Amino acid sequence: MRISKNLHTITDDLPSSVKFMRKVIRLLNSLSEALTIKLVTKLFCKPVRMKMKEKHHKFYQSGVTDVLNIRGYRVKVFRRGSGKAVYVAHGWNSCGYAMRHIVDALVSKGYQVIMPDMPCHGRSSGVFVNQIEMSKVIEAILMHYHAQMRIEHIVSYSWGGTATLLALDSIRKKNRIGFSIKRMVSVSMPATPEAILGIFIKTLALSKAVANGLRRNVAAMAEADGRSLEQAFPIGLSKLFEHKRFEYLLLHGKADSAISSDNCLALAKKYKNIDTSLYEGLGHLDIVKDPRIAKAVVDHLKGNTKTLPVFVRKAALV
């Protein structure tokens, strides 16, 4: 297995930082299982912040930046373009810059992009954050900008898509009058808890007892929000998907070794009104740079995606 330094994705090598962390965890586990579970839970909620370079600053300077104070975080929100508003969500251990190719395509087609660096990512503040907390921040951002310019479309990537769907489900439960999404695209999204927990556990080579302790703690985060662990992931958001609330498209790379394309297929199989496309040769990091993905996103937002009846729908191979 090929693991990445950020503990949530896979690459060619096992970084020295991960090897060191494995040793620390083994040593701590020999002394105290409870402290080890506490440590790995902290690590699970600590994104690796991307170091801002000149190219990042240049990208952000191509638009305007708003600063919102939300739930104790200082969240920087990038805006660019004019026309219909599209909320764009980046993934874990990333920042808005990673979505630049999709952003460029949207702006060139007459859309206005609204894209935060999530807490603990990019230019926004924070050290620790979990999926539930991310969803609360996203909910606040959506409601803030929707009041000004009516957000009708969403484009999301990786774990950002999971948290965004959780935010939409929270908005649904609160019956926020006047808020409705027409179309959404999720790219390389983890649809199940194990898609995230499994790779983290394997990366750090956690013992069965410590892994189970981590799962309990992550489940407790969901329960604090009135959800089961499954209901904190797309696969469990039945009330969001069982009724056709918006046109939804899933895009995934067949060569994604971080988040398996099985996530995409499992979600489409369980719920109606979800269209899917799988792309040969695209992995987790390069998929958002591919012009085919940018085109698919724009086509879907413009209503050009053909949705087949559920009984004949199959994932399209591109």
N, C-alpha and C positions, 0 to 999 in steps of 0.2 A: 504494500500500500504506500502511496506517495502523499506525504502530508505537508501542509504549509505552516509557516511560522505564526499565522494569525489564529490558529487553533480551530478554524471553522471552514477551511477549504483545503484542497489537496493540490500539491505541485510535485515537482520532480524529486526534491530532496527533503530530508529531515533536518531542519535547521538546528544549530547548536543550542539555541535558546529553548527549543522544545525538548531536546535531550537533557538539558540541565533541569528543566521543570519536571520531567519524569523522575529524575533522581531525587529532587526535593520532595516530590509527592510520595515516593516510595519510603523515604526516610521518615517523613512526618507520619505516614500511615503506620509505620512500625511503632510509633510513640502514641498516637491518638487518632483513631478513626474519625471521631467527631470533628476534630480540628481540620483533618484532611478534607472532609466533606464541606466544611465552611470555606476553606481555601479554594477548592475547585468551583464552588458556587460563585465566589467572588470573581474568579477568572472567567467564568462563563458570562458574567455580566460586565466585563471590562473589554470594550473594543480596543483594537490597536489603532491609534490615531495616525492617519496618513500625514507625513511631514509636508507642509506647504512649500512648494518650490515656485520659481518664477513663472512657470507655465500655468500653475494653478491660479496665481494672482492675476495673470493676464486674462485668463478665462473669466474670472469673476468680475474683472473690470469691464467686460463687454456688456454688462447689464448693471442693474442697481441692486443694492443690498439693504434690506430692512432688518432691523433687530427687534425681536420679540422676546419678552421675558415670560416664560411659560414653565410653571411647576418647578421653579428654582433654577432653571436653565436659561442661559442667554443664547437664544437660537437665531442664527443668521440665515436669512431667506433671500435667495437670489431670484431676481425677476428680469425677464428679457422678452422683447417682442410686444406685439399688440394683437388684438382680436380675441377670439374665444380663449378662456383661461384653461390651462392644463396643469394639474398638479403632478409633479414628477418626484419620485422617491428613489433614492439610491439604496445600496445594500450595506450590510454590516462590514466594518473595517474599511469603509470607503468614504466618499464625499460626493458632492454634486458634480465635481469635475469628471468623474467616471462616466457620467451620463451625457457628456458634451456632444457626442455624435447624434444622439437622439434629440437633444436640445436644439442643435443646429438645424436638423431636419424639420422640427416642429415650427421653429421661428420662421424658416424660409417658406413654409406653407401657410403663414398667416396666423399662427397661434401665439398666445402669450404664455410663457412658462413661469410657474411658481415652484421653486425647488429649494427646500431647506437643506442645510447640513444638519443632520439629526444630532441630538445631544451626544456628547463624547466623540463626535466625528467632525472632521474638517475644521471649520472656523468657529463652531459652536462650543459652548463650555460643557464641562462635566467630565466625570471619570467613570462612574458606574451607571448602567442603565439596563433595564430588561425589556422584553417584548411588550409587556402590559404597559409599562411606563412610556415606551415609544409610541404606542397606539394612542395614549392620552394626549401626548404632545401633538401628534398628527391630527387628532380630532380638533384640538384647539386651533391649529393652523388652518385647517379646512374651513372651520366656521368663521374665523377672522377674515379670510380673503373672500369667502363666498358672499359675505355681507356687502363686500365692495364691488365684486366683479363677476359673481355667479360662476362657480367652478362646475363644469359639466363633464370633464374628462379627466382620467387619471392614467399615468404610465408609471409602472413600478418595476423594481429590479430586486431579485433575491429576497433577503429577509425584510427588505423595505416593503415588499408586496404583502407579506404575511401581516406585518404590523398595520399596514394601511387598510387591509380588509377587516382587521379587528376594530380599527377606528370606525369604519363604515357600519359595522355591526352595532357598535355602541351608539352611533347616531341613529340607526334604525330603532333600537330599543327605546331611545329617548324621544322618538317621533319628532325630530326637529323639523318643524314646518318650513317648507320652502327649499329644503335641501334635497337634491336628487342628482345622481350621477347618470349620465346617458351611456357612456362607454368607458371601458377600462381595459388596459393591457398589462399583463404581468409576465415578466421575463425571468426565467430560471428561478422560480419561486419554490421554497420548501413548503410543501402542503401538509406535512405530518410532523408531529413532535420528534420522531426518531430521525428525520432528515437532518435535524440540527444536533440533537443530543447524541445520536449515534456516532457521528464523525468526531465530535468533541471528546467523547469517551474513548474512542479508538486512538485519537491523536495523543492523548495523555496516558494511554495504556492503564486506565483506571481499573482497580479491582472491582469485582461484582458488587461488593458491599458499598464501596464509595460511589460507584455508578448509580446504584439504587438510591443512595442518599441524595445525590444530585437530582435525580428524577423527582424525588419527593419534594425537594426544595423548589424546583421549577414548577411543579404541580401546585404547591402552596401559593406561589405568585399568582397563578391563574385563579385559584380558589378565592383569593382575596378580592378578585374582581367579579366573583360570582360565577366562575366558569370551571369546568373540568379542564385538564390539560389538553385533551383533544379539542375542546371548544375554544381554545386559545390559538388554534391553527385552522387554516382554511378547510381542512377535511371535516371539521366539526361544526362549521358555521352553516348549519342546515337552513335556518330561517332566512339567511342572507341569499342563499342560492336556490332554494326550492321554488321561489317565485321569481319571475323574470324582472328583476329590479333594474338591471342594466345589461347592455351587450358586453359580454366578457370574452376576451381572447387570451389564451395561454401560449407563450412561445418558449421553447426549450431546445438546448443543444444536445444532440445525441452523444457527443463526446464530453459531456459535463461530468467530471469525476468528483465534483464537490456535492452538488445536489442532483441526484439521479433524475433522468427524464421520467422515471416511473411515478414521480410526484405529480407531474403534469397529467399523465394518463389516469392515475388513480382519482384525481379530482374530477376530470371530465367523465369518467365512468360512473362516479357516484351521483353527480348532479347534472340536470338537464341545462340546456341553453349555454353551455360552455364550448367554445370552439378552440381547437388546438392545432399547432403546427410544430413539427420537430425538424431541426436543422442538422443535417449531416456535417460532421467535422468541426462543429463549434463547441468550445468548452465554456466554463463558467465565467472566465474573465474576458474572453474575446467576443462573446456574443453581443455585448452592448456596443461594440465598435464596428460591427458588420453592417454594411449599407442595406443588406436585405432586411435586417431587423428594423432599422429606421423606416424603411419603406412600408413594412408590414404594420408598424405602429401608426403611421400617418394614414394608410389605407383604412385601417380599422376605425380611427377617429372620424374619418370622413364618411363612414358607413359603407365602405366598399368590400367588407369581409362577408363572404357568403356563408351563412350558417345552415347546416343540414339538419333535418329532423334527427332526433336523438337515436332512433332505431337504425339509422343508416350511417350516422356520423362516425368517421374514423379519423385518427390523427393524420394530418397531411404531412408527408415527408418532402422537405424542400432541399 
